[in-house]
Each structure stands twice: as structure tokens, then as C-alpha cells.
Amino acid sequence: MAADVAQQMEDDDLPRMRSDAAALLATESLDTYSQDELMARVQQLEAEIVRVKAHHAKAADHRKVADALFKPRETD
């Protein structure tokens, strides 16, 4: 039981498999899009980049707090 919990905790640090929407978008043909549609797509993708970067920063801050809370105590 303890080994299962330890393994689960280690697995939590590993990247999770997700459907990769960006990879799917990268394979889509853009030939049928008008210039306006292409610019709208660029704006949507730029907004998504901002959203992902903000979430990444929030997660990094959360990790820093957790690391500080659980860091090993120094011995004298």
C-alpha cells in the first residue's frame, strides 16, 4: 500500500498525456482560409499563448511556495 502511494506521488511529477490541440492545428491545411480568417486565427492563437503563459506563471509560483513549505530543515 505504501509503495502504491509513493509511486502515485512520483507519477504526479511526470507530464500527463493530453491530446495535443496545437499539434493537430499544425497539420491542418490553411489553403482554404481567407486572409481575414487567417488573421482571426492568429489572434485566437495569440490569446491562447497569453492564457497558457499566465497559467504557467501561476503554477510556477504555486510550486515555489510548495517547495519553500516542504524544503528539508537545515541541521546545525
C-alpha positions as a Markdown table, in Angstrom:
| # | Residue | x | y | z |
|---|---|---|---|---|
| 1 | Met | 0.0 | 0.0 | 0.0 |
| 2 | Ala | 2.8 | 2.5 | 0.9 |
| 3 | Ala | 4.6 | 1.6 | -2.3 |
| 4 | Asp | 1.5 | 2.4 | -4.3 |
| 5 | Val | 1.2 | 5.8 | -2.6 |
| 6 | Ala | 4.9 | 6.5 | -3.2 |
| 7 | Gln | 4.5 | 5.5 | -6.9 |
| 8 | Gln | 1.5 | 7.8 | -7.3 |
| 9 | Met | 3.4 | 10.7 | -5.8 |
| 10 | Glu | 6.2 | 10.2 | -8.2 |
| 11 | Asp | 3.8 | 9.9 | -11.1 |
| 12 | Asp | 2.2 | 13.2 | -10.2 |
| 13 | Asp | 5.5 | 14.9 | -11.1 |
| 14 | Leu | 5.5 | 13.4 | -14.6 |
| 15 | Pro | 4.0 | 15.1 | -17.6 |
| 16 | Arg | 0.5 | 13.9 | -18.3 |
| 17 | Met | -0.5 | 12.7 | -21.7 |
| 18 | Arg | -3.0 | 15.1 | -23.2 |
| 19 | Ser | -4.5 | 15.5 | -26.6 |
| 20 | Asp | -2.2 | 18.0 | -28.3 |
| 21 | Ala | -4.5 | 20.5 | -29.9 |
| 22 | Ala | -1.5 | 22.6 | -31.1 |
| 23 | Ala | -0.1 | 19.6 | -33.0 |
| 24 | Leu | -3.5 | 19.0 | -34.6 |
| 25 | Leu | -3.7 | 22.6 | -35.7 |
| 26 | Ala | -0.2 | 22.4 | -37.1 |
| 27 | Thr | -1.2 | 19.6 | -39.5 |
| 28 | Glu | -4.3 | 21.4 | -40.8 |
| 29 | Ser | -4.2 | 22.8 | -44.3 |
| 30 | Leu | -4.6 | 26.6 | -44.3 |
| 31 | Asp | -5.2 | 26.8 | -48.1 |
| 32 | Thr | -8.9 | 27.2 | -47.7 |
| 33 | Tyr | -8.8 | 30.1 | -45.3 |
| 34 | Ser | -9.3 | 33.7 | -46.4 |
| 35 | Gln | -6.9 | 36.4 | -45.2 |
| 36 | Asp | -9.4 | 37.6 | -42.7 |
| 37 | Glu | -9.9 | 34.1 | -41.3 |
| 38 | Leu | -6.1 | 33.6 | -41.1 |
| 39 | Met | -5.8 | 36.8 | -39.1 |
| 40 | Ala | -8.7 | 35.8 | -36.8 |
| 41 | Arg | -6.9 | 32.5 | -36.2 |
| 42 | Val | -3.6 | 34.3 | -35.4 |
| 43 | Gln | -5.5 | 36.5 | -32.9 |
| 44 | Gln | -7.1 | 33.4 | -31.2 |
| 45 | Leu | -3.7 | 31.7 | -31.0 |
| 46 | Glu | -2.0 | 34.8 | -29.6 |
| 47 | Ala | -4.7 | 35.0 | -26.9 |
| 48 | Glu | -4.2 | 31.3 | -26.1 |
| 49 | Ile | -0.5 | 31.9 | -25.7 |
| 50 | Val | -1.2 | 34.6 | -23.2 |
| 51 | Arg | -3.6 | 32.4 | -21.3 |
| 52 | Val | -1.1 | 29.5 | -21.2 |
| 53 | Lys | 1.8 | 31.7 | -20.1 |
| 54 | Ala | -0.3 | 33.2 | -17.3 |
| 55 | His | -1.3 | 29.7 | -16.1 |
| 56 | His | 2.4 | 28.6 | -16.3 |
| 57 | Ala | 3.4 | 31.6 | -14.2 |
| 58 | Lys | 0.7 | 30.8 | -11.6 |
| 59 | Ala | 1.8 | 27.1 | -11.5 |
| 60 | Ala | 5.4 | 28.2 | -11.1 |
| 61 | Asp | 4.5 | 30.5 | -8.2 |
| 62 | His | 2.5 | 27.7 | -6.6 |
| 63 | Arg | 5.4 | 25.3 | -6.9 |
| 64 | Lys | 7.8 | 27.8 | -5.3 |
| 65 | Val | 5.5 | 28.2 | -2.3 |
| 66 | Ala | 5.2 | 24.4 | -2.0 |
| 67 | Asp | 8.9 | 23.9 | -2.3 |
| 68 | Ala | 9.6 | 26.5 | 0.4 |
| 69 | Leu | 7.0 | 24.9 | 2.7 |
| 70 | Phe | 8.3 | 21.4 | 2.3 |
| 71 | Lys | 12.1 | 22.1 | 2.0 |
| 72 | Pro | 14.3 | 20.0 | 4.3 |
| 73 | Arg | 15.2 | 21.6 | 7.5 |
| 74 | Glu | 18.8 | 22.6 | 7.9 |
| 75 | Thr | 20.7 | 20.9 | 10.7 |
| 76 | Asp | 23.3 | 22.7 | 12.8 |
